[in-house]
Amino acid sequence: MNWYALNMDPVTLRLANWADVDPSNNMPWTTRQLREAYAAGAEAIGWWNRNPAPRSMREGRELIGYGMAAGSYPMIRTPSEAKIVLHANGQVEVLSAATDMGTGTYTILAQTAADYLGVPVETVTVRLGDTSLPRSALAGGSQQANNLTGALVKAAENARTALVRLAASDPKSPLQSLKLAELTFEKGTIRPTRRPAGGISIAELLKAVGKDRLEIEGNTFAPGATEDMKNAADRSFAQLKGATEGSVSAHSWCAQFVEVRVDEDFGTIRVKRMVAAFDSGRIFNPKLAESQWISGMVMGLGQTLLEEGYVDQRDGRTVNANFADYAIPVNADIPEIEVISVGIPDMQATALGGKGVGEIGVVGVAPAIGNAAFHATGKRIRSLPITLEKLV
């Protein structure tokens, strides 16, 4: 049974079957802004203005179709570590074995360190990609940014505590006469709690006590985790995944909407517009998030309309294992794309309230295009890629 047989709008059908808890484990969701995603995406593409009957909309020889789909991607919690090095010249280093594949890890870590230490982001240098550095969640499964920033915040909190203790205890500190409880770290300075102005900066404190640098680490391993458990993470972070799982179900969410045009004579299909609304929790950097969402939607378009591997059944070799024969989207294939954030900080999902951004852009694109092709032509295609041979 489908929405057409029910004579029920696809969005209305999904809202009528809303799940208040995760049906796979009966756990409550953390945040789930999927209703808001439906509303924002539908409004942006003009969903309610279409004629819902299949093969009812056309422009010349082109059949017009609208389709939508919802998607989710689970939040993977992986223990991670980070190190902060404070220098007497005012520079700050953030160290991690994480990788940046172009997703903006350098930028996000620099922003997070600057924010929680109260220093200019220009003074923060991020070093990544060396296995001798603190361990990190991998750059996959939409998990690295959230898990690693959580570890970095722990390191920043430890750094703030260490600086206040240093200011109160070192004989050379200008604030040594004050007790620990009488000092506050705020906006990059250590100052007396009852004095709203003044205080000394991180660099000034380090110079005063004769330290060139101060190194502080933080991690998100479960409380009470043994050293053996931490070492196990070197072999497989997945072994400790359950250590930080709670009794809630955390996911990113999306609602994908597309408009397609199908040539009535030749069966060629082109995507005219793509709109998607996302709940990825707190967004650390809007430009980076929008870039990942859009690129994910481009990947989904390629999966749906172009990409197919041909295997020689005699020997199992992929016949078109090259960029000349394996079709992927180019600029001319990509339509107008609009992405909308409807998320709110999800503090149950991660330390800073963010959720996955990368994979959720792909999720839902293929069924949305498939549904749009059905709306345009009245023909249901149930295998990918959707090609003219299947539509004619």
N, C-alpha and C positions, 0 to 999 in steps of 0.2 A: 504494500500500500504506500502511495506517495502523496505529496501535497496536491497534485493535480487530480488524482482519483478522489481525494477527500474534498475537493473544491475549497481548499483552505490555503491562504497565503503562506509561503514558506517561513516568513518571520513570525507570523501569528502562530503557526504550528509549533515553532520552537519555544515561544513564550508560553504556550498552553502546556508544554511538556517540561517546564522548568524544573531542574533538579536542585533542591535546597541543600542536599548533601552529596558528597561524592558517591555515586552508586557502586563503585568498585570496592570500596572499603567502609562505607557508611560513616566516613569522617566529615565534619563540617569544612566548608571551604574557608580559606582565609579571606581575601578580598576577591570578588568576582563581579567586575564591572561589565558583564556581557550584555545586560539589558541596555546599558548606556551605549555600548558599542553598536548594537542593532539600530538604536535610534539615530546615532550620529551618522553611521554609514548610509542608512536608508535615506536620510534627509539630503546628504551630500550628493548622492547619485540620482536623486529624483525617483526613488523606488516606487512610491505610492502613485506616481503619475503614469505609470506604464499600463498597458493593457495586458493583464495576466494570461490571457488565452494563448496557447502555443500557436506560432505561425500567424500571429495577428498584426505584427508591426513590420513595416517595410519602408524603404526609401529607394525608389527606382527598382533595380534588380537585386538590391541587397535586403535580406531579411534581418531584422533587428531583434536581439534577444538580451534579456536581463537575467542575471543569476546571482545567487548569494550562497554563502556557506559560513558556518562558524568553526572555530578551531581552538584548541588548547595545547599547551606544552608544559610538562611538569617542571617544577622548580627543583633542581638537583642540588642538594646541600653536601658540599665536600669540604672537609677540614683543610685549612690553608694557613700559611705563615707569612709574615712580612717583617722587615727590619727597617727602622728609621735611624739614620746617622745624622746627628746635629753637629755642625761645624762652628768653630769660633769665629769664622769670617761671615757668618750669617747664612751660609748655604745649607740646604737640607737634601739628603739623599734618601730615596726610597728604593729598597732592594728586594727583588723577588725573582724566582726562577721561571716565572710566567712568561708567556710569549705574546707578542702583539702581531697578529696576522693582518693588521690594517683596520681592526675594529675599534681602535682608540684607547687601548689599555694604558699606554703612556699618559695620555691626556687625563683620563679619569682618575688614575692614581695620583697624579700631580695635583689635580683639583681637590681631591679628598684630603690629601696631606695638608695642603695649604689651608683648607677650611677648618680642619680640626686642630691645627697648630696655630692658626691665626697669623700666618706669614704670607707675604706676596707669592703668588704662584710662580713668578719669574725666578724665585730663589730655590725652587724645588727641581731636582734632577732625578729622573727615574731610570734605574738600571734593571734590565730584564734579560732573560734568555740564557742564564748560566746555571748549570745544575749545582754549582757550589753555593748558590744563593738559597734563601729560605724557600721551602716547598710551596707549591701553588696548585690549585685546581687547574685542570687542563682547559685549553681554549676550545671547548666543544660542549655540546649539550646546553648551550646558553647559560653557563654557570660561572665562568671565570670572574667577570666583573663584580658580581654580587658577593661571591665567596671571598675574593681577594680584598675587596674594599672592607669587608667585615674584619678580616685579619689586620688590615692597615689601621682601622679605627682602634682596634685593641692596642696596637703598637703606639698609636698617638696618645691614647689615654694613659698608657704606661709611661710614655715620655713626659707628659704633663705632670704626673705624680712624681717621677724621678727628678724633674727640674725643681719642683716645689721643695722636695726633701733636700736636694742639694743646696738650695738657697737658704734653708733653715738650719742646716747642719755644718756646712763647711766654714771654718774659721775665717776664710778670706772673703766670704760672701758679704755684700753690703747689707743684706737682710738677715744676717745670722743672729741678730739680737731678738728676732721674733720667733714665736713658736710655730710649729707646722700648721696648727689650726688657724693661725692668724694670717696665713698667706693664701693668695688666690692666683691661679693661672687664667689669664683672660687676654684675648687678642694678641697673642704672641709675647706677652710680658708677665712677669711674676711681680705681684704687688701686694702690699698690706690689704687685707680684706676690707678694712674700714676706710681705706683711702681710695676714692674713685679714680684718681689720676696718679700719674707717676709710675714707679716701679722700674724694673730693668728688663731689657730684652733677653732673649735666649743667648744671643751672641755675647752680650755684655756680661751675663752671668758666667759663661764658660771662660771668657778672658779673665774675669776677676778671680776665679778659683784656679786658674792655670791649666785648664783642660783644652786641648786642641779639638777634641771631638767627644761625643757621647753617643753610644750605640744602645738602642732599645728594640726589643723584639715583641711581637704579639702573635697569637694564634687563635684559631677557633676550634681546637680540639675539644671534645666533650670533657666537662669537669671530671677529674679523677682518672683520665686516660693515662695508662701506664706508658713508660718509655717503649716497651715492646709494641704496644698498639701504635704509637707514633711511628716507630720504625716500619711497621707493616704498611704504612701509607706510602712509603717509598716504593713498595712492590705493587700495591693496588689501593688507590684511594677508595675504591668501591667497597672495600672491607669495612670501612668506617662510615659509610654513608648513613647507616641507620643510627649512628651515635648521636647525630644532631637532628634526627627527624622527631617531630612532635606528634600530637594526636590530631593534627589538622592536615588538610590537603591543599597544597599551594600550587597554583598554575598561572601561567600567562594565558590571556584570552584574546581572541580576535573575531571580528565579523568582516568577511570579505564580500565585496560587491563588484560586479563587472558588467560592462555592456559590450556585446560582440556584434559584428556584422558578418553575415554569411552570404556569399555570392550564390544566388539561386540557381544559376546555370552550371557553375563549375564546382561548387561546394567548398571553395576556399573560405577559410575563417580567419578573421582578424579581430583582435581585441581593441575596442575603441577607447574605453575608459576603464580604469581600475581605482576603486576606493576601498580603503580598509581602516577600521577603527580598532585600536589596540589597548588592552589593559596589561601593561608591563610594570605596574606599580610605580614607584618613584623613578623618574627619569634623571639620570646623572648629568647627561649632556644631550639636549634636544636635537642638535644637529647630527650627532653621531647616531642617536637612536633612529631618527628619520632615515638616515642613510642605510642603516641595516634593514629596516622594515622594507624600504623600497627595493633594495637589492634582493631581499628574500622573495618579494613578489615577482621580480624579474626571473629569478630562478624557477619559481612556480609556473610562470608562463612558459618557460622553456621546457619544463617537464611535461606540461599539458599538451603543447602544440608541436614541438619540434624534436625533442630528444628521444632517441631510440637506438639501442645497441643491437646490432645484428650478429648472431652467433652462428658460425659454421657447425652444423650438427655432427659433422664427421669427426672433427678434432677439438671442438670446444673453443676455437679461437674466435675472438671478436673481429669481425670483418672490417668494421668501420672505426677502428681505434686510431683515428687521426682527425685533426681539425678541418680537413678538407671534406670528409664524408660524414662526420658526426655533426648534426645541425644544432647550433645554439643560438639564442637570441642576439641580434645586433641592434644598433640604435633604431633602425628603420622598423623593427618589429615591436618596439616598446611604445605604448600609448601614453596618454596623460595619466599620471599616477598621483593620487592624493592620499596621505596618511594622516590619521587623527589619533591623538592620545586621549584616552578617557580614564586612565589609571589614577589611583590614589596610592600614597605610601602604604605598603603592606608590611608592617613591623613584625607580623607573625611569620612571614616568609623568609626574610633576611634581616640582618642587623640594621641596614640603612633603609629598608623598605622597598628595595628594587626587586624586580622579577625579570625573567628572561626576555631578551630582545631579539636575538639572532634568528633562531629557527621559527619563531612564531610568524614571521613574515611569509614563510613558504606555506605554512599550514592553511588549508582552506582554499588556496588558489585553484587547484585542479577541479575540485567539485563545483566551485563557483562558476568556472568557465564551462564545465560540462552541463550544469543546469542552465546556463545562458544559451548554450548551443541547442538544448532541448526546447527552450522557450522560442528560439528563432525558427527552428525547423520542424519541431514536433517529433524529432528522432532522438532517442536516448542512446548515447554512446557510453559504454561501460568499460572501455579499455583505453590506455594511453599509448602513444599520443593520439589526439583527435585529429585525424587527417581528412583530406577531401575524399579519399576513397571510402571512408566510413560514413561520410555525410551524404554522398550522392546516392 
